[in-house]
Amino acid sequence: MTPKASDCWVVYSPNESAISDNAGFWSNEFGWVQFDQATRFSAEETGSLQLPISTGRDARFVPWQEARQHYGTTTEP
């Protein structure tokens, strides 16, 4: 089940974005990708999952809606 947009989170790394043509979002399938390919996580998962390794160790969970507002073009899940 996909969480509602208000409950979704994505992993973002400003450093990965800067060095990889805006590919600063994490995909469990592909690694660092652009926003449209990012894996969406539930609020519950953000408290139990480890963040992926990123340049400068700056990866963090950010709300999907906030990331979409700044980086995305997709519709809500």
Buried (B, 14 or more C-beta within 10 A) or exposed (E): EEBEBEBBBBBBBBBBBEEBEEBBBBBEEEEBBBBEBBBBBBEEBBEEBEBBEBBEEBBBBBBBBEBBEEBBEEEEE
